[in-house]
Amino acid sequence: MSELAIELKGIDKSFGLVHANRNINLKVRKGTIHGIIGENGAGKSTLMSILYGFYQADHGDILINGEKVNIRDPNAAIAAGIGMVHQHFMLVENFTVLENIMLGAEESQILNAGITKARAELKRLEKEYALEVDPDAVIEELPVGIQQRVEILKALYRKADILILDEPTGVLTPAEADHLFRILQQLKEQGKTVLLITHKLREIMAITDEVSVMRRGEMVATRTTKETSVEELAELMVGRRVLLRVEKGEAKPGDVKLSVKNLTVRDSRGVTMVDDVSFDLRAGEIVGIAGVAGNGQSELLEAISGIHRATSGTVLLNGRPVDVTGNADPADLRKCGLAHVPEDRHHVGLVLKFEESENAILGYHDDPKYRKGLLLDIDAIRAEAEEKIAAYDIRPPNPRLKTANFSGGNQQKIVLAREMERSPDVLIIGQPTRGVDVGAIEFIHRRIIEMRDQGKAVLLVSVELDEIRALSDRILVMFAGRVVGERAPDASEGELGLLMAGVEGSKEAAE
């Protein structure tokens, strides 16, 4: 028996002129956690899609447990013992946990008998791998961390010995990510092999046994994790030295650009998500909002930007009142100097079926410079898109490519370029580097600092506490919809963490 769970030999894949994978060779030992890292667009997801049968390689061989296999579709991958947990979950939201796990793997024509057997098997898997979840819970009512657990259970239910996880912590809080790592460690101890695709180098160092690095479609190195460093991996990924810390001078706050007073927001169920929040945001400063996801940060940004109607409170933009409790129009707010990079780029920031150039002007398409009489000036739109592609290093550099065909990090750059290049007075950013690689993170952080230094007011929301502390000039901490404290960026992680957990007197408690 081979000691290798996976061996890829000479895998090559092109999409038209884009050479996504170039002669890839990879060996993954059984019973290990093997990381694969690389910049956005490096070819990681394409390679995993070939392994899982979404794509077929143009050339090359796949060996599973030492035997050559032909993985022509996901069913063949499942039959070969491979399971995949996607970055964007593949669950039917109005089905229960049990129904999702059974879907496509029903083992009996008599439905009740199949349900009984599936429920018993699910209970066994939950106990064996410490993956407790209510089998009768409806997916859309579960937090994302539990939904991800369901995806893992789906793979295990289908007898997977090899698990591929694509950017698994991109939608998780730090606590949920820590729990996921404990699960992966337990899977490894049970003899499973885990392939972890991530851009977060600290996660690679914390959980993997070996790590392979991809750059521009090629596999450039494989390292034993304990014998490498974050700095070496970052340089291998990008092909140059990468600054892993944010360099910025002192802020020079000016006039108040955004004033929020007693803002309260309730959701469609009548639950208060933002509770009497007040703060001022000045020109030339970055105010970060820290907090565990789900504590009102998203609803706060949506209310300020006109996406979600507030219940009460007032907002002033450049001294002018915004009708946040009535009919605030995001288009009017853009004209008044507000730009918004939403947390959810897929559902709010982009139209994935549109070309890159079309998304590059989304929301600004009424600007006269994009018009030719009553029609859009397509040549002008594409020319400007090419300038943004070059300035933000968006890959592949093709303004006519459908946005769905860009990697998540490059999709994020499309949104950032669109909003930042308008030179707004106030920039609201939600999760600026979610799903973004280390080289792009460095670039995005530098652009945010540049905007501050140009006198722009920046409101930043991120679940990455390190990011909040590195970029912010002031930090507001939200818990249960309220701002429970304001701290300087040099506040300790322990102090901020206690505030995020709603512990009063956090400075004293942390000490």
C-alpha positions, 0 to 999 in steps of 0.5 A: 500500500502506498504511503501517499493518499494523493499524488498528482503528476504533470497536471496541466489545465488551460481556459482559453489563453489563461494557463491556470495549472502548469505541470503540477506535481504534488504528493500528500501523505496519508493521515496528514494535514497538507496546506496549499497556499498561493496568491489569488489566481495562483491556480489553487482552486482550479487544481482542487476542482480537478481533483474533485472532478469539476474540471478535467485536466488537459494533461497529467495523472491522478493517483489515489492511494497509489492507484491511477484514477479517472475522476471525470465528475464529483461522483467519481471523486466521492467513489474514490473517497474524496470529499470537498467543503467549499468556500461557499457552502453547497447546502439547501437552505430550507432543508434540515441538516439530515435532509442535506446530508442524505441528499444525493446519497439516499440508500433506500427506495423506502424513504422512512427506512433511509431516514432512520438509517441516515439518522443513526449514521449521523449520530455515530459520526457526530460522536466519533468526530465531536461534530454535534449538530441538531439533525432536525435544524433548518440550515438557514437558521444555523450560524455559518460555523455550524453550517460548515460542520454540516458540510464536513458531516456530508463528506464523512457520511459519503465515506470520505477518507480525503477532505478538501477544505477551500478557504474554510475560515473565510466566513468564521469568527476566530472562536469558530476557526479554533473549533474547526482546527480542533475538528481537523486535528481529530480527523487526522488522528482518526486517519483522515487526510486533509487538504487545506486551501487557505491564504492565512499563513498563521493558520498554515503554521498552526495546523498543517504538517506540510505546505505546498506553495503555488505561484502563477499556476505553478507549484514552486515549493513544498515545505515541512511546516515546522521547518519553515516560517511565515516570512519564507512562505509569504516570499515564496507565494508572491515572489518578493519580500512581503511586508507583514506589518502595516506601516503608517504615520500618526493620524491628523484628524480634521472635521467631522465627516460622518456623525451617527447619533442614537442609531437603532436598527431592527431586523425583519423579525423585530429583533434589535440589531443596532442599539442606540449607537453614536460616534463621529468619524473625522477626515484623516482617520480610520475608525475600526469596529471590532466585534464577533460577527453577528453583533450588529456591525453589518446592520450598522454599515447597511443603515449608514449606506442606505441599504437597510432602513433604521428604526430611529436615530440620525446620520449626518454626512458632510453636515447634511442629514441622511434619511436613514429611517425613511428613504435614504438612497444609496445612489444619492449617498454616493453623489454626496461623497459616501462609498461603500465596500460591502461585506458580501461581495457576491450578493451586494457588491457584484453581479457575477454574470456581468463582465469585469468592466460592467462591475467596475462602474456598477452604481456609477453608470449614470456618470456622464463620462460613461455615456454617449448620448442615451447609450453607454460608452462601452469603449470608455468603460473598458478603457477605464476598467483596464486602468483599474486592473493595472492599478490594482493588479487584478488577474487575469487582466481581462475587462471582458471576462465574466466576474464569476470567473475571477478568484475571490480575492480578485473579485474583492479588488474589483469592488475596492477599485470601483469605490476607492477610485471615486475619491469619496469623502467617507469610505465604509469598508466591511471585511476588506481582506476576506478571502484575500491572499497575503500579497493582496492584503499588503496592497489593500492595507496600503491603499486604505492608509493612503486614503486616510493620509489624503484626508478621507474618513474611513470606517472599517469593520473586520472580524480579523482583530489583527487587521483592526488593530493594525489599521485603526486610529481608534477602535470601537467595540460592539457587543449585542448591537451596542458600542461597549467601549472605545480603545486605542489601537495599542490596546491588548488583544486580551482587553479587546477580546473581553470587550468583544465578549461583553465583559465590562471593565475589560481593561482591569479584567485583562490585567 
